[in-house]
Amino acid sequence: MDYFELSDLTVDCNLMIPTAAGNAVCGAVQVMGNYARVRRIKVINWGSNSAKPLFVVCLVMADDASTTAPVTNCGIEEVIAISPASSPSGATITALHAGPAADSGQS
């Protein structure tokens, strides 16, 4: 999603409520695109009940194979991730990520 902005809100991922399957990964924002920005948000009750990797706030900066120009103007500003829910020992959790798809587990 190009030219995306999310700002000035609180996201409650609500992992505190047990899931039926008991196998949940609860993050707040995952956007893929150019010129995407997430600013001034607070994320609460995030976490994982599984071994899957978790990205609480993730900007996957898309790259166009037809051009060599770098991706510009993507970012995460003034974002906090507090009050995590319990996660299993050894769970892979990244609170804030902005980078290429290869680094985020996306394909």
FIDREN-923679 format. One line per 4 residues: their letters; for each residue x, y, z of C-alpha. Coordinates in steps of 0.02 Angstrom, whole numbers. Example, Ala and Ser with C-alpha at 12.3 -4.5 7.8 and 13.67 -1.06 7.14 Angstrom:
BEGIN
AS	615 -225 390 | 684 -53 357
END
This chain:
BEGIN
MDYF	0 0 0 | 90 157 -59 | 67 328 23 | -3 253 185
ELSD	-2 337 355 | -67 276 522 | -55 395 670 | -120 451 839
LTVD	-203 296 910 | -187 149 1029 | -195 -29 961 | -249 -162 1086
CNLM	-196 -330 1011 | -301 -416 1145 | -194 -572 1167 | -254 -579 1348
IPTA	-414 -664 1290 | -377 -850 1260 | -396 -905 1080 | -494 -1060 1033
AGNA	-345 -1138 943 | -219 -1079 1073 | -99 -1041 931 | -104 -853 899
VCGA	18 -719 846 | -48 -545 887 | 40 -394 816 | -30 -223 776
VQVM	23 -159 604 | 99 -240 451 | 104 -135 293 | 197 -168 131
GNYA	231 -22 16 | 325 137 -24 | 300 303 66 | 220 215 215
RVRR	232 293 388 | 173 241 561 | 185 376 693 | 127 415 869
IKVI	42 248 907 | 44 142 1064 | 27 -47 1054 | -31 -150 1203
NWGS	-68 -334 1242 | 37 -401 1098 | 127 -568 1097 | 129 -745 1034
NSAK	58 -913 1089 | 158 -1005 956 | 332 -1026 885 | 291 -917 733
PLFV	391 -754 720 | 299 -599 780 | 320 -422 713 | 224 -299 822
VCLV	241 -151 702 | 312 -195 532 | 340 -89 376 | 393 -200 232
MADD	471 -83 107 | 422 -145 -66 | 547 -140 -205 | 506 -138 -389
ASTT	611 -260 -489 | 601 -147 -641 | 698 -5 -559 | 858 16 -461
APVT	797 170 -365 | 797 144 -177 | 637 149 -75 | 617 316 12
NCGI	512 400 145 | 458 249 247 | 470 252 434 | 412 220 610
EEVI	410 372 724 | 362 395 907 | 291 218 922 | 291 120 1085
AISP	249 -63 1115 | 209 -90 1300 | 115 -215 1408 | 158 -373 1312
ASSP	60 -531 1345 | 155 -689 1390 | 253 -772 1251 | 338 -942 1250
SGAT	521 -951 1295 | 627 -933 1139 | 489 -850 1036 | 556 -736 899
ITAL	482 -563 928 | 528 -402 840 | 441 -248 912 | 480 -123 772
HAGP	537 -171 597 | 561 -68 439 | 652 -156 299 | 644 -270 149
AADS	527 -419 137 | 673 -540 155 | 706 -476 332 | 526 -488 391
GQS	482 -668 351 | 370 -612 206 | 391 -677 31
END
